[in-house]
Amino acid sequence: MATNIKDYSTTQADNTTLNTINVAEGMLPSNLNNALRALMKNTRDWFNDAQWIEYGDGDASYTATYVSGTAFTIDGVDVTSVYHAKRRIQIVDTASTLYGTISSTSFSTNTTVNVTWDSGSLTSGALTSVYLGVLTNTNDSIPTGIDAAKLADGTVSDTEFQYINSVSSNVQTQIDAKVTTSANLTDIAALANTNSNFIVGDGSNFVAETGSTARTSLGLGTVATQAANSIAITGGSVTGMSAPSSGSDVTTKTYVDDLVSGLKTRIICRVETTAAITLSSDLENGDTLDGITLATSDRVLVKDQSTDTENGIYLVVASGTASRDPEYDTVAELAGQLQLIKQGTSNADSMWLCTTDSGSIGSASITYSQVFPTSGGTVTSVAVSDAGSSEFTVSGSPITESGTITLAVNSIAATKIADGSVTDAEFQYINSLSSNAQTQIDTKGTMSSFTLAGTSGSGQSIVQGNTATIAAGNGITTTGAATDTVTVAANPAMTPYISSTGKTLVFGF
């Protein structure tokens, strides 16, 4: 359904509708004036912004599809000759209207158009309309070879106009720079060439000054009283210096080399290997080693290779085969060095000593041993004192290198023995024991015999297994029963009681 010029077909017979108006063969006569008015509307709509044309695929409706923020396709047709590089383009999508310049096109099933946008980028939404600039730099209608005399007031010739063809930058900027340079040269030319003078700038002009005046102007002191914080020497060296004798003296390389001779420094690595790795692929940006994700330029200790000549310190690369750290790519640079490992699931904060002392990289076996910190040492001073209870007397303290500490016991409280619940008084109960306490207690718990007094004053001995019978008499009534109960009845002269506990009879009055 043709609703605008872009929808018109290049095949005449296919144009059967115009803005929903039927213009096919045999149309109603009343549709003719409506169709003419619709055609006039479409023409006016285009004319109002005639610098842009909605070419589409050149024949009726078209489909434009989003590819990326800087690319789209005209589907199913090769229109690369129309959507060519350097042509201006306008696209309306669901989010905005964008302007840009076509950078390139290609065709394979669809025409792909790549665009450099003035600002913004395409969104993944539907592309509503695609407009091309009317002017094109191929097969264009713009005349070429215009006479320079027809530009401005016509006084510039073609030859003169052509002078700007080879200008490399802003002409005025270049002229101004030349003028400044010329003025500076004029200043210098006017100066007297006095022996030992220096040419310096005073902020406005070049002037000639003596060495001392120029040094002040430039903010320089002498070597002995240098005004700046440092002296930089490029392309040369200071020689003939002696060994330093005070804290502020400059020293020599030989002096420093002698100080550090035989000393080894530490090497800090981010992570280390825990097993053999493939150097061509396992030390790339984004790889994981001992639980740590590697980044380009990370320093890694490789110590577990099956071919130990490959061991050493490597730098992580963006991709490909890792290379040795250029600071430690010789055996001499590795020998005796202590590697400190910063991170890792297994080996974070560990230390490893390179035990290889000689040889060449590639042929020498490079080995490492883990180094463990120790808390051992020598005690140089010992002191002992009483806790404040006066239980001990301490003498011979402190001891620094040799000597003897003497402890004399004064007293120990009973509460400091066993669980501390026995008091001094309770503990003192054992002082008068004549023999083993448990033996005595066990003996006291067994009665072998006892004696009952008879009526005539004589006694009767009762031993284990005998039976004692209490006969009835004055004030006493006996009852023999299975309960082994003996009842003693009181007479008017006394109040007795009897208790039976096991085999023991107790009489009380």
C-alpha positions in Angstrom: 0.0 0.0 0.0 1.7 3.1 -1.2 1.5 5.9 1.3 4.5 8.0 0.3 7.0 8.4 -2.6 9.2 5.7 -1.0 6.4 3.2 -1.5 6.0 3.8 -5.3 7.1 0.8 -7.4 9.4 1.2 -10.4 7.0 -1.2 -12.2 4.1 0.9 -13.2 1.5 -1.8 -13.2 2.3 -2.5 -9.5 1.2 0.9 -8.4 -2.4 0.0 -7.6 -3.0 2.0 -4.5 -2.1 5.6 -3.4 -2.6 6.5 0.2 -5.3 3.8 0.5 -7.0 5.0 -2.7 -7.6 2.3 -5.3 -5.9 3.4 -8.6 -5.8 0.0 -10.2 -7.2 -0.6 -13.7 -10.9 0.0 -13.8 -10.9 2.2 -10.7 -13.9 4.3 -9.9 -13.9 7.7 -11.7 -14.5 9.3 -8.3 -11.0 8.0 -7.1 -9.2 10.0 -9.8 -9.4 13.4 -8.1 -8.6 11.8 -4.7 -5.6 10.1 -6.1 -4.3 13.4 -7.7 -4.7 15.1 -4.4 -2.8 12.3 -2.6 0.0 12.5 -5.2 0.2 16.3 -4.6 0.4 15.7 -0.8 3.2 13.1 -1.2 5.2 15.5 -3.5 4.8 18.4 -1.1 5.9 16.2 1.9 9.1 15.3 0.1 9.7 18.9 -1.1 9.5 20.3 2.4 12.8 18.4 3.2 14.2 17.8 -0.2 17.8 17.4 1.0 16.9 13.9 2.2 15.4 11.1 0.1 14.0 7.8 1.5 15.5 5.6 -1.2 14.9 2.3 0.6 15.8 -0.5 -1.9 14.8 1.7 -4.9 11.5 -0.1 -5.5 8.5 0.3 -3.3 8.7 -0.7 0.4 11.9 -2.0 2.0 13.1 -3.6 5.2 15.9 -2.1 7.3 17.2 -4.3 10.1 19.4 -3.4 13.1 22.8 -5.1 13.3 24.7 -3.1 15.8 25.1 0.5 17.2 27.0 1.4 14.0 25.5 -0.9 11.3 22.2 -2.0 9.7 21.1 -3.9 6.6 18.8 -3.2 3.6 17.4 -6.7 3.3 17.4 -8.9 0.2 18.9 -6.5 -2.4 22.3 -5.1 -3.4 22.2 -1.3 -3.2 25.9 -0.8 -2.3 26.3 1.7 -5.2 23.6 3.9 -3.6 24.6 3.5 0.0 28.2 4.3 -0.7 31.0 5.5 1.5 31.0 9.3 2.4 27.3 9.7 1.7 25.3 11.4 4.5 22.6 9.4 6.1 19.7 10.0 8.5 18.0 7.2 10.4 14.8 7.3 12.6 14.5 4.4 15.1 12.3 3.8 18.0 14.5 5.8 20.3 15.8 8.8 18.3 16.8 10.4 15.0 20.5 10.0 14.2 22.7 11.7 11.6 26.0 10.3 10.3 28.2 9.4 7.3 28.4 6.0 5.6 31.9 4.6 6.2 31.6 1.4 4.1 29.1 -1.1 2.6 29.1 -4.7 1.6 26.6 -7.2 0.1 26.0 -10.9 0.9 22.2 -11.7 0.7 21.7 -8.3 2.4 23.4 -4.9 1.9 25.3 -4.1 5.1 25.8 -0.4 5.8 28.4 0.8 8.3 28.0 4.3 9.7 30.0 6.8 11.7 27.4 8.7 13.7 27.8 12.4 14.5 26.6 11.4 18.0 24.8 8.6 19.6 24.3 5.1 18.2 21.5 2.8 17.0 19.4 0.9 19.4 18.2 -2.7 19.0 14.6 -1.4 18.3 12.9 -1.3 14.9 14.4 1.1 12.3 11.4 3.3 11.2 13.0 5.2 8.2 16.3 5.5 6.4 17.1 8.7 4.5 20.1 9.5 2.2 21.5 12.9 1.5 20.5 14.1 -2.0 24.0 15.0 -2.9 26.5 12.2 -3.6 30.2 12.1 -4.3 29.7 9.7 -7.1 27.8 10.6 -10.3 26.9 13.9 -8.7 25.5 17.0 -10.3 27.9 19.4 -8.7 30.0 21.1 -11.4 33.8 20.7 -11.2 36.6 22.9 -12.3 34.8 26.2 -11.2 36.9 29.2 -12.2 38.5 30.7 -9.1 37.6 34.2 -10.4 33.9 33.4 -9.7 34.7 33.0 -5.9 34.4 36.0 -3.5 35.1 39.2 -5.5 36.8 37.4 -8.4 40.3 38.7 -7.8 41.8 35.4 -6.7 43.3 33.5 -9.7 43.2 29.7 -10.1 46.9 29.6 -9.5 46.6 31.6 -6.3 43.7 29.5 -5.1 45.7 26.3 -5.7 48.4 27.5 -3.3 46.3 26.2 -0.4 46.4 22.6 -1.8 49.5 21.6 0.1 48.9 23.5 3.3 49.4 21.0 6.2 47.7 23.1 9.0 45.9 26.4 9.8 47.7 29.0 7.6 47.2 31.8 10.1 48.7 29.7 13.0 51.7 29.0 10.9 52.2 32.6 9.9 51.8 33.8 13.5 54.4 31.3 14.6 56.8 32.5 12.0 56.3 36.1 13.1 57.1 35.1 16.7 60.2 33.3 15.7 61.3 36.3 13.6 60.8 38.7 16.5 62.9 36.4 18.7 65.7 36.3 16.2 65.6 40.1 16.0 66.0 40.3 19.8 69.0 37.9 19.6 70.6 39.7 16.7 70.5 43.0 18.6 72.5 41.6 21.6 76.2 42.3 22.0 78.3 39.1 21.7 80.2 39.8 24.9 82.5 37.0 26.0 81.0 34.5 28.5 77.6 36.0 28.4 74.5 33.9 28.2 71.3 34.6 26.3 68.2 34.1 28.5 64.6 35.2 28.4 63.4 37.8 30.9 59.7 37.0 30.3 59.3 39.5 27.4 62.6 39.5 25.4 65.9 37.7 25.1 68.7 39.4 26.9 72.5 38.8 27.4 73.6 38.2 31.0 76.8 37.2 32.7 77.1 33.6 34.0 76.3 34.5 37.6 73.4 36.8 36.6 72.0 34.1 34.2 72.3 31.5 36.9 70.1 33.7 39.2 67.7 34.4 36.4 67.3 30.7 35.7 66.8 29.9 39.4 70.1 27.9 39.6 72.6 27.8 42.3 76.2 26.6 42.2 77.0 22.9 42.6 78.0 23.6 46.2 74.8 25.6 47.0 72.3 24.1 44.5 69.0 26.0 44.9 66.8 23.2 43.4 66.1 19.9 45.2 68.2 17.8 42.8 70.7 17.9 39.9 69.9 15.9 36.8 72.7 15.0 34.5 71.7 13.6 31.1 74.1 11.9 28.8 77.1 12.1 31.1 78.5 11.1 34.5 80.3 12.6 37.6 83.6 10.9 38.1 86.6 11.2 40.5 84.5 11.0 43.7 85.9 9.6 46.8 84.2 7.3 49.3 81.7 9.1 51.6 82.8 10.1 55.1 79.7 11.8 56.5 75.9 11.3 56.3 75.3 13.9 53.6 78.2 12.9 51.3 77.5 11.7 47.7 78.8 8.1 47.3 80.2 6.1 44.4 78.9 3.0 42.6 81.8 1.0 43.8 81.0 1.9 47.4 77.4 0.8 47.0 78.3 -2.4 45.2 80.6 -3.4 48.0 77.9 -2.8 50.5 75.4 -5.0 48.8 77.8 -7.6 47.6 76.6 -11.0 48.6 73.2 -9.7 49.8 70.1 -10.9 48.1 66.9 -9.1 47.8 63.3 -10.3 48.0 61.1 -10.8 44.9 57.4 -10.2 45.4 55.2 -12.4 43.2 51.4 -12.2 43.1 50.9 -16.0 42.9 52.8 -19.2 42.4 52.2 -22.6 40.7 51.1 -25.6 42.7 51.7 -28.1 39.8 53.3 -28.2 36.4 51.6 -25.8 33.8 51.7 -25.2 30.1 53.7 -22.0 29.5 52.1 -21.5 26.1 48.6 -21.2 27.4 48.3 -21.2 31.2 49.7 -17.7 32.0 47.3 -15.6 30.0 45.1 -12.7 31.2 42.0 -14.2 32.8 43.5 -17.6 33.6 43.2 -18.9 37.2 46.2 -20.1 39.2 45.9 -21.3 42.8 42.5 -19.7 43.0 43.6 -16.3 41.7 42.5 -14.8 38.4 45.6 -13.6 36.5 46.0 -10.1 35.0 48.4 -9.0 32.3 51.9 -8.2 33.8 51.3 -10.1 37.0 54.6 -11.7 38.3 54.3 -15.5 38.8 56.7 -17.9 40.4 56.8 -21.1 38.3 58.5 -23.8 40.4 56.8 -27.1 39.6 57.6 -27.8 36.0 58.4 -31.4 35.1 61.3 -30.0 33.1 62.9 -27.9 35.9 64.9 -25.8 33.5 61.6 -24.0 32.8 61.2 -22.9 36.4 61.7 -19.2 37.2 59.8 -16.0 37.3 57.3 -15.2 34.5 55.0 -12.3 33.5 51.4 -12.9 32.6 50.7 -12.0 28.9 47.4 -10.8 27.3 47.5 -14.0 25.3 49.9 -16.6 24.0 53.1 -17.9 25.6 54.3 -16.3 28.8 57.8 -14.8 28.9 60.3 -14.7 31.8 60.5 -11.5 33.8 63.3 -9.5 32.1 64.6 -8.5 35.6 65.1 -12.1 36.5 65.9 -13.9 33.3 69.4 -15.2 34.3 70.5 -17.7 36.9 72.7 -15.0 38.5 69.6 -12.9 39.1 67.6 -15.8 40.6 70.4 -17.5 42.7 69.8 -17.2 46.4 66.8 -14.9 45.9 63.8 -15.1 48.3 60.4 -15.1 46.6 57.4 -13.8 48.6 54.0 -14.9 47.5 51.2 -12.4 48.0 48.0 -14.4 47.1 46.7 -17.9 46.5 44.4 -20.4 48.1 47.2 -22.7 49.0 50.3 -20.6 49.1 49.4 -17.0 50.1 52.0 -15.3 52.3 54.6 -18.2 51.7 58.3 -17.8 51.1 60.5 -19.7 48.6 64.2 -19.7 48.2 65.9 -20.3 44.9 68.5 -23.0 45.6 70.2 -22.9 42.2 73.5 -21.1 42.4 75.0 -21.4 38.9 74.4 -22.2 35.3 72.5 -20.7 32.4 68.8 -20.2 31.7 67.6 -23.1 29.6 70.1 -25.6 30.8 70.4 -25.2 34.6 68.0 -27.0 36.8 66.2 -24.2 38.7 64.8 -25.4 42.1 63.0 -23.8 45.0 62.6 -24.7 48.7 60.0 -23.3 51.0 61.3 -21.2 53.9 59.4 -21.2 57.2 59.7 -18.5 59.8 60.7 -19.6 63.3 60.1 -18.3 66.8 63.2 -20.1 68.3 65.9 -18.1 70.0 68.1 -17.9 73.2 66.7 -16.7 76.5 69.1 -14.1 77.8 67.4 -13.1 81.1 65.2 -14.8 83.6 63.4 -13.3 86.7 61.3 -15.0 89.3 59.3 -13.3 92.0 56.8 -14.3 94.7 53.1 -13.9 93.8 52.5 -11.9 97.0 51.4 -14.6 99.4 54.8 -14.9 101.1 54.7 -18.6 100.5 58.1 -18.6 98.9 61.4 -16.8 99.5 63.1 -16.0 96.1 66.8 -15.3 95.9 69.4 -15.0 93.0 67.0 -13.2 90.7 67.2 -11.9 88.0 69.7 -14.0 86.1 71.1 -12.5 82.9 73.6 -15.0 81.6 74.4 -17.5 84.4 73.5 -18.1 88.0 71.0 -19.9 90.2 67.4 -19.1 91.3 66.7 -20.3 94.8 63.1 -20.9 96.0 62.5 -21.5 99.8 59.0 -22.7 100.9 57.5 -20.7 103.7 54.0 -22.1 103.9 51.4 -23.5 101.6 47.7 -23.0 102.4 45.5 -26.1 102.4 43.2 -24.6 99.9 46.0 -24.9 97.2 46.0 -28.7 97.6 43.7 -31.0 95.6 40.5 -29.0 94.6 41.1 -26.3 97.2 38.0 -27.1 99.3 39.8 -28.5 102.4 40.4 -25.8 105.0 43.6 -25.6 107.1 41.6 -26.7 110.2 40.2 -29.8 108.4 43.6 -30.6 107.0 45.0 -30.4 110.6 42.7 -33.2 111.8 45.2 -35.8 110.5 47.9 -34.5 112.8 47.1 -36.9 115.7 46.5 -40.1 113.7 48.4 -43.0 115.2 48.1 -45.2 112.1 46.4 -45.6 108.8 43.0 -43.8 109.0 41.2 -46.2 106.6 42.4 -49.2 108.4 41.2 -47.9 111.7 37.8 -47.0 110.2 37.3 -50.4 108.7 38.2 -52.1 112.1 35.8 -49.9 114.0 33.0 -51.0 111.8 33.0 -54.7 113.0 31.8 -55.8 116.5 33.0 -59.3 117.5 31.6 -59.4 121.0 30.0 -57.5 123.8 29.2 -58.1 127.5 25.9 -58.1 129.4 25.9 -57.7 133.2 24.1 -60.4 135.2 21.7 -59.9 138.0 24.3 -60.8 140.6 26.9 -58.5 139.2 28.7 -61.0 137.2 29.1 -60.5 133.4 28.2 -62.6 130.5 30.2 -62.4 127.2 28.2 -62.5 124.0 30.1 -63.3 120.8 29.1 -63.4 117.2 26.5 -66.2 116.7 25.2 -66.3 120.3 21.7 -65.3 121.4 21.0 -62.9 124.2 17.7 -63.4 126.0 16.2 -60.7 128.2 13.9 -62.4 130.8 10.8 -60.9 132.1 11.1 -59.4 135.5 10.4 -56.3 137.5 9.3 -53.7 134.9 10.5 -55.7 131.8 8.2 -57.5 129.4 9.7 -59.5 126.5 8.0 -60.4 123.3 9.6 -62.8 120.9 8.5 -62.4 117.4 9.7 -62.6 113.8 10.3 -58.9 113.9 13.1 -59.3 116.4 11.6 -56.5 118.5 12.5 -56.2 122.2 10.2 -54.0 124.3 11.4 -52.7 127.6 8.6 -51.3 129.8 9.5 -48.5 132.2 8.9 -48.9 135.9 8.0 -46.0 138.1 11.7 -45.4 138.9 13.0 -44.9 135.3 12.2 -44.0 131.6 14.0 -46.5 129.4 14.0 -46.9 125.5 15.3 -49.6 123.2 16.2 -49.4 119.6 17.0 -52.2 117.1 19.3 -51.4 114.1 20.6 -54.4 112.4 22.1 -56.6 115.1 22.8 -53.8 117.6 20.8 -53.2 120.7 21.0 -49.7 122.2 19.6 -49.0 125.7 19.0 -45.4 126.9 17.5 -44.0 130.0 
